[in-house]
Amino acid sequence: MKSSTVRLVSPEPESQAVIETRHLFKRFGEVTALDDINICINRGEFVAIMGASGSGKTTLMNILTCLDTVTEGQVLLDGTDAAALDEEGRRQFRADKIGLVFQQFHLIPFLTALENIMLAQHYHSVVDEAAARNVLEQVGLSHRVSHLPSQLSGGEQQRVCIARALVNQPPVIFADEPTGNLDEENEQRVLALLNQLHQQGRTIVMVTHNPELGRVADRIIRLQHGKVISTGSQHHVVA
């Protein structure tokens, strides 16, 4: 049985990597979903992981967020070898290090916006109402603290999700098709918010198949049939 003990990996002195994979493979039976993935995402970057349906981008995100495990290889997240953690270790790591924004909002319907955020704190073993109110204010929803999800628009619900991802001050925020259920106006609001968080120094990793969303990122990592086919800046993508 794997130990939940965190194993630290000493980075190179000049390294700014907050995410790094080394010869990562993920297999489901005879199917290789991820094939020798080697990527590096630096602290403070806004990176889009893109590819068509079936390219492996969702599988990669699930591994990077400790929702799934590798078959082979290393996943280094903020200095921790996540591949060495057991289920409880991964759960605790998610609570401490990762903010998740989903396409489906996953809000508890009978909890208010404030309570949904404080629930994320509960999993972090801390309850701080002032901090929860602060992140709601950051996303422009200080007037919606007492509203249930059913009383919020789709764009407002997604902003509650972003606030929930922010409340524990994680090193990295992952966004999985964050505007997939939104109209164009709310899509632009959410993208502007993610860009604002990036400008504040947050590391943002967004998974999307939408090229319009990908353009807001600094850099695009493209997947095809489980392989990285290109990585680089928007202005100079290298194979």
Secondary structure, 3 states (H helix, E strand, C coil): CCCCCCCECCCCCCCCEEEEEEEEEEEECCEEEEEEECCEEECCCEEEEECCCCCCHHHHHHHHCCCCCCCEEEEEECCEEHHHCCHHHHHHHHHHHEEEECCCCCCCCCCCHHHHHHHHHHHCCCCCHHHHHHHHHHCCCHHHCCCCHHHCCHHHHHHHHHHHHHCCCCCEEEEECCCCCCCHHHHHHHHHHHHHHHHCCCEEEEEECCHHHHCCCCEEEEEECCEEEEEEECCCEEC
